[in-house]
């Protein structure tokens, strides 16, 4: 039995998320269908984590156990010849049988893009959150010291996660303006709760609008109350950029 590591890129617009579900088309389901066709065996692809409906990925990682002896290059070419244009397998690697895409991950990096201009983009509207009101980026950056580090992120988590331990460590949070009208938020953590990135972004936008002081983010964290934080930002601006593993 072989263990293969897949690196996958996808546009999540037309999917119900990564995880296979009873209703709707999932990224996992499409990948399993195409790989099963190529190898002629039933497969189960395990991702590093779930992305919600409408969320994209540049570097999602998954693993799959196979009996097939097909070379990795053949699997790569075969899958990309069958997959829809909005899903691509970037890399297929043979890895140790003990490798687990989810449990071996040391950190994940997410990107979020905000289109901060009066009118929406006709080209990029599926990949940004359009906020037509001017945002104070320096005020948003003032929240970074309060969010970085090890905290209980209950206030920034969906209520129905079923997770008891909501302590996570944000290793890096960067907020920049790569070009006029575009705000880029990059966040790396040892793990994320459901809607955690999107709720952080929604709260940062409240700060950028002047409705919330940066110091208020510290109080929101300590409150452990989801109602105290800002709205959940829409999914289309969110990208899973990278999953990092140890040596």
Buried (B, 14 or more C-beta within 10 A) or exposed (E): EBBBBBBBBBBBBBBBBBBBBEEEBBBBBBBBBBBBEBBEEEBEBBBBBBBBBBBBBBBBBBBBBBEBEBEBEEBBBBBBEBBEEBBBBEEBBEBEEEBBBBEBBEBBBBBBBBBBBEEEBEEBEBBBBBBEEEBEBEBBBBBBEBBBEEBBBBBBBBEEEEEEEBEBBBBEBEBEEEEEBBBBBBBBBBBBBBBBBBBBBBBBBBBBBEEBBBEBBBBBBEEBEBEBBBEBBBBBBBBBBBBBBEE
